Amino acid sequence: MSERFGERVRSALRAKGPLCVGIDPHAALLAAWGLTDDAQGVREFGLRTVEAAAGKVAVVKPQVSFFERFGSQGIAALEDVLAAARAAGLIVIADAKRGDIGSTMDDYARAWLTPGSPLEADALTVSPFLGVGALDGTFAVAEKNGKGLFVLAATSNPEAEGLQRSTDSAGTTVSAAVISEVSARNAESSAAGEWGSFGFVIGATVDWTRAGIEPFTPAAPILAPGFGAQGATPADLRPRFGTMSAAVIASESRSILSAGPADLMETISARAAEYREVAGV
């Protein structure tokens, strides 16, 4: 693949707008959709969501845990959903939040980011809290294969406050340090003016000042959960992210999926149009 992941995302967001549809087959949603709470149910849920999203948004984000809970059959269902989404031209972010050290982390990277792998995705969410350096092998695998990463940096869940907002002797927060270290890797691997392929997870409800983070260079995609059911709206995109708003992938799941299969396509179309309007696409 000649185009690097960061530039692929940049082009896709310009064409389709910021909305990312999360594929989160909660048990309650399966029931509401009239599907069974098993591997077949999550497979059908995922494939229907892919079909409804194709051509309307740039990105989908399957939440791995909802498939994983059904063991090998659930993983097989996820493989089908990942393959269908990529075949439909969607950028697929596997939301697995993997984080480990050494060869263990390297094999997580190979599982999700190797072309032709059963679990192949376009990007993977990863945790840096064993040290950003522990992800060096993962950065290398992603770069080699034209894939991307989304590194947890400033999440909006209340449990994150103590760890991610803690500071070192210079007053730098953990969130800011993570962004700085990953941005240095983007600067090394990106040409001038290109978006980096190693993006960040920054919650849509995060107060950047309180988190101690600032706009960063080079630009890189920002995966922003927190839109929809968690309270942020399309109108919050520019106020919350300021000069970085063009790089935001606005993730919504329950707020869209709760429309049900009959109205899903129409709901995605309408919501995507709202985001395109505020993003000026």
C-alpha positions as CSV (number, residue, x, y, z in Angstrom):
1,M,0.0,0.0,0.0
2,S,1.7,3.2,-1.2
3,E,-0.2,5.8,0.8
4,R,0.6,5.9,4.5
5,F,-2.2,5.5,7.0
6,G,-2.2,9.1,8.2
7,E,-2.7,10.4,4.7
8,R,-5.4,7.8,3.9
9,V,-7.3,9.0,6.9
10,R,-6.8,12.6,5.9
11,S,-8.2,12.0,2.4
12,A,-11.1,9.9,3.8
13,L,-12.2,12.5,6.3
14,R,-12.1,15.2,3.6
15,A,-14.3,13.1,1.4
16,K,-16.8,11.6,4.0
17,G,-16.5,13.7,7.1
18,P,-15.6,12.9,10.7
19,L,-18.2,10.4,11.7
20,C,-17.0,6.9,12.8
21,V,-19.6,4.3,13.4
22,G,-18.8,2.1,16.3
23,I,-19.8,-1.6,16.0
24,D,-20.7,-2.4,19.6
25,P,-23.1,-5.4,19.8
26,H,-24.1,-5.1,23.4
27,A,-26.5,-7.8,24.6
28,A,-29.3,-5.2,25.0
29,L,-28.8,-4.0,21.5
30,L,-28.8,-7.6,20.1
31,A,-32.2,-8.1,21.9
32,A,-33.5,-4.8,20.5
33,W,-32.5,-5.9,17.0
34,G,-34.2,-9.3,17.4
35,L,-30.9,-11.1,17.3
36,T,-29.6,-13.9,19.4
37,D,-27.0,-13.3,22.1
38,D,-24.4,-15.5,20.6
39,A,-21.7,-15.5,17.9
40,Q,-24.2,-15.7,15.1
41,G,-26.0,-12.7,16.6
42,V,-22.9,-10.5,16.8
43,R,-21.8,-11.6,13.3
44,E,-25.2,-10.5,11.9
45,F,-25.2,-7.3,13.9
46,G,-21.7,-6.4,12.6
47,L,-22.4,-7.2,9.0
48,R,-25.7,-5.2,9.0
49,T,-23.9,-2.2,10.4
50,V,-21.1,-2.5,7.8
51,E,-23.7,-2.6,5.1
52,A,-25.5,0.4,6.5
53,A,-22.3,2.4,6.9
54,A,-20.6,1.6,3.6
55,G,-20.4,4.7,1.3
56,K,-21.7,7.0,4.0
57,V,-18.8,7.3,6.4
58,A,-15.1,6.8,6.2
59,V,-14.5,4.8,9.3
60,V,-16.0,2.0,11.4
61,K,-14.7,0.8,14.8
62,P,-15.6,-2.7,16.0
63,Q,-15.3,-3.1,19.7
64,V,-13.4,-6.4,20.0
65,S,-14.7,-7.4,23.5
66,F,-18.3,-7.8,22.3
67,F,-17.1,-10.5,19.9
68,E,-14.4,-12.0,22.1
69,R,-16.9,-12.9,24.8
70,F,-18.2,-15.8,22.6
71,G,-14.7,-17.4,22.3
72,S,-13.5,-18.8,19.1
73,Q,-16.8,-18.5,17.4
74,G,-17.0,-14.9,18.4
75,I,-13.6,-14.2,17.0
76,A,-14.5,-16.0,13.8
77,A,-17.6,-13.6,13.6
78,L,-15.3,-10.7,14.1
79,E,-13.0,-11.9,11.3
80,D,-16.0,-11.8,9.0
81,V,-17.0,-8.3,10.0
82,L,-13.5,-7.0,9.7
83,A,-13.1,-8.5,6.2
84,A,-16.5,-7.2,5.0
85,A,-15.8,-3.7,6.3
86,R,-12.4,-3.5,4.5
87,A,-13.9,-5.0,1.3
88,A,-16.6,-2.2,1.5
89,G,-13.8,0.4,1.4
90,L,-14.2,1.4,5.0
91,I,-11.2,2.2,7.2
92,V,-11.4,-0.3,10.0
93,I,-10.1,0.5,13.5
94,A,-10.0,-2.6,15.8
95,D,-10.7,-1.3,19.2
96,A,-8.7,-3.9,21.2
97,K,-6.6,-1.6,23.4
98,R,-3.7,-4.0,23.4
99,G,-0.7,-3.2,25.6
100,D,2.2,-5.4,26.6
101,I,6.0,-5.7,26.3
102,G,8.5,-7.4,24.1
103,S,7.6,-10.3,21.8
104,T,4.0,-10.5,23.3
105,M,3.2,-7.0,22.1
106,D,4.9,-7.6,18.8
107,D,2.7,-10.6,18.1
108,Y,-0.4,-8.6,19.0
109,A,0.7,-6.1,16.3
110,R,1.3,-8.9,13.8
111,A,-2.1,-10.4,14.5
112,W,-4.0,-7.2,13.8
113,L,-1.8,-5.3,11.4
114,T,-0.4,-7.9,9.0
115,P,-1.9,-7.9,5.5
116,G,-3.7,-11.2,5.0
117,S,-4.0,-11.9,8.7
118,P,-7.5,-13.3,9.7
119,L,-7.8,-10.3,12.1
120,E,-6.4,-7.7,9.7
121,A,-7.6,-4.2,10.4
122,D,-6.3,-0.8,9.2
123,A,-5.5,0.4,12.7
124,L,-5.4,-0.8,16.3
125,T,-6.0,1.0,19.6
126,V,-3.1,0.4,21.9
127,S,-2.2,1.3,25.5
128,P,1.1,3.1,26.3
129,F,1.0,2.7,30.0
130,L,3.7,0.1,30.2
131,G,5.8,2.8,28.5
132,V,5.7,4.2,25.0
133,G,8.9,2.5,24.3
134,A,7.2,-0.9,24.9
135,L,5.3,-0.2,21.7
136,D,8.4,0.3,19.5
137,G,7.9,-3.1,17.8
138,T,4.2,-2.2,17.2
139,F,5.2,1.1,15.6
140,A,7.6,-0.8,13.3
141,V,5.0,-3.3,12.3
142,A,2.4,-0.6,11.6
143,E,4.8,1.4,9.5
144,K,6.1,-1.6,7.5
145,N,2.5,-2.6,6.6
146,G,1.0,0.8,5.9
147,K,-1.2,0.5,9.0
148,G,-2.1,2.9,11.9
149,L,-2.2,3.0,15.6
150,F,-4.4,5.0,18.1
151,V,-2.5,5.4,21.3
152,L,-4.5,6.0,24.5
153,A,-3.6,9.5,25.6
154,A,-6.4,11.4,27.3
155,T,-9.5,9.4,27.9
156,S,-12.7,10.8,29.4
157,N,-13.5,8.0,31.8
158,P,-13.3,9.3,35.4
159,E,-11.0,6.5,36.5
160,A,-8.3,7.9,34.2
161,E,-8.0,11.2,36.0
162,G,-5.4,10.1,38.6
163,L,-3.0,8.4,36.2
164,Q,-3.3,10.3,33.0
165,R,-3.4,13.8,34.6
166,S,-0.6,13.2,37.1
167,T,2.6,15.3,36.5
168,D,6.3,14.8,36.6
169,S,8.7,17.2,38.3
170,A,8.5,19.6,35.3
171,G,4.7,19.7,35.5
172,T,4.1,17.6,32.4
173,T,1.1,15.4,32.5
174,V,1.3,11.7,31.6
175,S,-1.1,12.5,28.7
176,A,1.1,15.2,27.4
177,A,4.2,13.1,27.7
178,V,2.6,10.3,25.7
179,I,1.6,12.7,23.0
180,S,5.1,14.2,22.9
181,E,6.8,10.8,22.6
182,V,4.5,9.4,19.9
183,S,4.6,12.7,18.0
184,A,8.4,12.4,17.9
185,R,8.0,9.1,16.2
186,N,5.5,10.6,13.7
187,A,8.1,13.3,12.9
188,E,10.7,10.7,12.2
189,S,8.5,8.7,9.8
190,S,6.4,11.4,8.1
191,A,7.4,13.7,5.2
192,A,6.9,17.4,5.7
193,G,3.2,18.3,5.7
194,E,2.0,14.7,6.0
195,W,-0.2,13.5,8.8
196,G,1.5,11.0,11.1
197,S,0.1,7.4,11.1
198,F,0.3,7.0,14.9
199,G,-2.8,8.8,16.2
200,F,-4.2,9.3,19.6
201,V,-7.4,8.5,21.6
202,I,-8.5,11.8,23.1
203,G,-12.0,11.8,24.5
204,A,-14.5,14.3,23.2
205,T,-15.4,15.4,26.7
206,V,-11.8,15.9,27.8
207,D,-10.8,19.4,29.0
208,W,-7.4,19.9,27.2
209,T,-6.2,22.5,29.7
210,R,-7.0,20.3,32.7
211,A,-5.3,17.3,30.9
212,G,-2.3,19.5,30.3
213,I,-2.3,18.8,26.5
214,E,-1.9,21.2,23.6
215,P,-2.2,21.0,19.8
216,F,0.6,18.9,18.5
217,T,2.8,18.5,15.4
218,P,2.9,16.8,13.1
219,A,-0.8,16.4,12.8
220,A,-2.1,12.9,13.3
221,P,-5.6,11.4,13.5
222,I,-7.5,11.8,16.8
223,L,-10.0,9.0,17.6
224,A,-12.5,10.8,19.8
225,P,-15.0,8.6,21.7
226,G,-17.6,10.5,23.7
227,F,-19.8,11.8,21.0
228,G,-23.5,10.7,21.0
229,A,-24.6,8.8,24.1
230,Q,-21.7,10.1,26.2
231,G,-22.8,13.7,25.7
232,A,-20.8,15.4,23.0
233,T,-22.6,16.5,19.8
234,P,-21.4,17.5,16.3
235,A,-21.6,21.1,17.4
236,D,-18.9,20.4,20.0
237,L,-16.4,19.3,17.4
238,R,-14.7,22.7,16.7
239,P,-15.0,24.1,20.3
240,R,-13.6,21.0,21.9
241,F,-10.7,20.4,19.4
242,G,-10.0,23.8,18.0
243,T,-7.2,23.9,15.5
244,M,-7.0,20.0,15.6
245,S,-10.6,19.5,14.7
246,A,-9.9,18.6,11.1
247,A,-8.0,15.5,12.4
248,V,-10.8,14.2,14.6
249,I,-12.6,10.9,14.0
250,A,-15.8,11.4,15.9
251,S,-16.9,8.0,17.2
252,E,-20.5,7.2,17.9
253,S,-22.0,3.8,18.6
254,R,-25.1,3.4,20.9
255,S,-26.6,6.7,19.8
256,I,-26.7,5.4,16.2
257,L,-27.1,1.6,16.8
258,S,-30.1,2.1,19.0
259,A,-32.1,3.2,15.9
260,G,-32.4,-0.5,15.0
261,P,-31.7,-2.2,11.8
262,A,-34.7,-0.8,9.9
263,D,-33.7,2.8,10.4
264,L,-29.9,2.3,10.7
265,M,-29.0,3.4,7.2
266,E,-31.1,6.5,7.4
267,T,-29.7,7.4,10.9
268,I,-26.1,7.0,9.7
269,S,-26.8,9.2,6.7
270,A,-28.4,12.0,8.7
271,R,-25.7,11.9,11.4
272,A,-22.9,11.9,8.9
273,A,-24.4,14.9,7.2
274,E,-24.5,16.8,10.5
275,Y,-20.8,16.2,11.0
276,R,-19.9,17.1,7.5
277,E,-21.7,20.4,7.9
278,V,-19.9,21.4,11.1
279,A,-16.6,20.2,9.6
280,G,-17.1,22.1,6.4
281,V,-16.8,19.0,4.2
